[in-house]
Amino acid sequence: MEGGSDSPPATETHRALREVDGPAVLALDAATTRDYPGSVATAHQALTAHSAAPTAKRWGFGVFDVDEQLVAMTVIELEGNRADVDFTVVARHRRRQGLATSVNAGSLLALARHGVTLVRTGGSDENRGILATNASLGFHVDEHWITLAAPAR
Ligand SMILES: CC(C)(COP(=O)(O)OP(=O)(O)OC[C@H]1O[C@@H](n2cnc3c(N)ncnc32)[C@H](O)[C@@H]1OP(=O)(O)O)[C@@H](O)C(=O)NCCC(=O)NCCS
């Protein structure tokens, strides 16, 4: 039956990002750098070839579309049995289809398997998408950061 009309259609692939994915990671980042709501506390630094490369302390997970294009990714910083989500992003044309939720869920499973017991993440109050994603994955809000600005003269 393989490949026949009764076979399930091709679907996205979820996997850890590798060094070879660097160009795809940089391309998705460059296409979305301006999409992060919020201000200094939640600002996203555009990736460089160095920061796009996974290391033992910086892991990435991605979703690849049926045409093998990278359409979602999340990058995690590890420190012992703790981890911090640096950022999550989804290609504009694939938003609101559950990809942020699924790429984060996959990364949490991998982190748990690795022995990580505490994962921290964040999100601007203006960023309803990431707040809903985090809540649906079971994250609890334990602190709020306030950004103060000098009054306009
Ligand atoms: C935020 C972002 C990652 C969400 O990705 P996504 O794949 O569209 O999210 P999902 O489809 O998994 O949706 C997750 C939840 O967020 C909600 N959501 C997504 N985008 C939303 C929006 N713009 N406004 C309100 N709710 C939104 C969904 O309805 C869903 O809620 P539910 O679990 O209650 O049904 C995506 O919009 C993005 O890449 N934004 C730019 C980068 C960014 O801001 N990253 C987060 C900071 S690190």
The ligand as an SDF file (V2000), in Angstrom:
LIG
                    3D

 48 50  0  0  0  0  0  0  0  0999 V2000
    3.9790   33.6360   18.9090 C   0  0  0  0  0  0  0  0  0  0  0  0
    4.0940   32.5620   17.8180 C   0  0  0  0  0  0  0  0  0  0  0  0
    5.3710   31.7670   18.0420 C   0  0  0  0  0  0  0  0  0  0  0  0
    2.8510   31.6400   17.9230 C   0  0  0  0  0  0  0  0  0  0  0  0
    2.9990   30.6160   16.9650 O   0  0  0  0  0  0  0  0  0  0  0  0
    1.7560   29.7820   16.3850 P   0  0  0  0  0  0  0  0  0  0  0  0
    2.2750   28.5690   15.7090 O   0  0  0  0  0  0  0  0  0  0  0  0
    0.8930   30.6950   15.6070 O   0  0  0  0  0  0  0  0  0  0  0  0
    1.0020   29.3640   17.7350 O   0  0  0  0  0  0  0  0  0  0  0  0
   -0.0210   28.1470   17.8570 P   0  0  0  0  0  0  0  0  0  0  0  0
   -0.7570   27.9820   16.5760 O   0  0  0  0  0  0  0  0  0  0  0  0
    0.6810   26.9700   18.4360 O   0  0  0  0  0  0  0  0  0  0  0  0
   -1.0550   28.7420   18.8990 O   0  0  0  0  0  0  0  0  0  0  0  0
   -0.8910   28.5870   20.3010 C   0  0  0  0  0  0  0  0  0  0  0  0
   -1.9630   29.3590   21.0120 C   0  0  0  0  0  0  0  0  0  0  0  0
   -1.7680   30.7560   20.7970 O   0  0  0  0  0  0  0  0  0  0  0  0
   -2.9400   31.3380   20.2350 C   0  0  0  0  0  0  0  0  0  0  0  0
   -2.4690   32.3780   19.3300 N   0  0  0  0  0  0  0  0  0  0  0  0
   -1.5320   32.2530   18.3830 C   0  0  0  0  0  0  0  0  0  0  0  0
   -1.3170   33.4440   17.8010 N   0  0  0  0  0  0  0  0  0  0  0  0
   -2.1600   34.3210   18.3980 C   0  0  0  0  0  0  0  0  0  0  0  0
   -2.4170   35.7190   18.2290 C   0  0  0  0  0  0  0  0  0  0  0  0
   -1.7610   36.4420   17.3110 N   0  0  0  0  0  0  0  0  0  0  0  0
   -3.3600   36.3160   19.0270 N   0  0  0  0  0  0  0  0  0  0  0  0
   -4.0160   35.5940   19.9560 C   0  0  0  0  0  0  0  0  0  0  0  0
   -3.8020   34.2600   20.1650 N   0  0  0  0  0  0  0  0  0  0  0  0
   -2.8980   33.6510   19.3930 C   0  0  0  0  0  0  0  0  0  0  0  0
   -3.6470   30.2000   19.5410 C   0  0  0  0  0  0  0  0  0  0  0  0
   -5.0290   30.4460   19.3930 O   0  0  0  0  0  0  0  0  0  0  0  0
   -3.3880   29.0750   20.5050 C   0  0  0  0  0  0  0  0  0  0  0  0
   -4.2340   29.2140   21.6310 O   0  0  0  0  0  0  0  0  0  0  0  0
   -4.9740   27.9610   22.2970 P   0  0  0  0  0  0  0  0  0  0  0  0
   -3.8650   27.0290   22.7660 O   0  0  0  0  0  0  0  0  0  0  0  0
   -5.7440   28.5810   23.4160 O   0  0  0  0  0  0  0  0  0  0  0  0
   -5.7950   27.3790   21.2020 O   0  0  0  0  0  0  0  0  0  0  0  0
    4.0990   33.2130   16.4010 C   0  0  0  0  0  0  0  0  0  0  0  0
    3.0440   34.1320   16.3080 O   0  0  0  0  0  0  0  0  0  0  0  0
    5.3870   33.9330   16.0760 C   0  0  0  0  0  0  0  0  0  0  0  0
    6.3030   33.3580   15.5180 O   0  0  0  0  0  0  0  0  0  0  0  0
    5.4780   35.2410   16.4520 N   0  0  0  0  0  0  0  0  0  0  0  0
    6.6970   36.0150   16.2190 C   0  0  0  0  0  0  0  0  0  0  0  0
    7.8090   35.6300   17.1760 C   0  0  0  0  0  0  0  0  0  0  0  0
    7.3670   35.7020   18.6220 C   0  0  0  0  0  0  0  0  0  0  0  0
    6.6980   36.6220   19.0740 O   0  0  0  0  0  0  0  0  0  0  0  0
    7.8000   34.6840   19.3950 N   0  0  0  0  0  0  0  0  0  0  0  0
    7.4630   34.5690   20.7990 C   0  0  0  0  0  0  0  0  0  0  0  0
    8.4080   35.2840   21.6960 C   0  0  0  0  0  0  0  0  0  0  0  0
    9.8500   34.3500   21.9450 S   0  0  0  0  0  0  0  0  0  0  0  0
  1  2  1  0
  2  3  1  0
  2  4  1  0
  2 36  1  0
  4  5  1  0
  5  6  1  0
  6  7  2  0
  6  8  1  0
  6  9  1  0
  9 10  1  0
 10 11  2  0
 10 12  1  0
 10 13  1  0
 13 14  1  0
 14 15  1  0
 15 16  1  0
 15 30  1  0
 16 17  1  0
 17 18  1  0
 17 28  1  0
 18 19  1  0
 18 27  1  0
 19 20  2  0
 20 21  1  0
 21 22  1  0
 21 27  2  0
 22 23  1  0
 22 24  2  0
 24 25  1  0
 25 26  2  0
 26 27  1  0
 28 29  1  0
 28 30  1  0
 30 31  1  0
 31 32  1  0
 32 33  2  0
 32 34  1  0
 32 35  1  0
 36 37  1  0
 36 38  1  0
 38 39  2  0
 38 40  1  0
 40 41  1  0
 41 42  1  0
 42 43  1  0
 43 44  2  0
 43 45  1  0
 45 46  1  0
 46 47  1  0
 47 48  1  0
M  END
$$$$
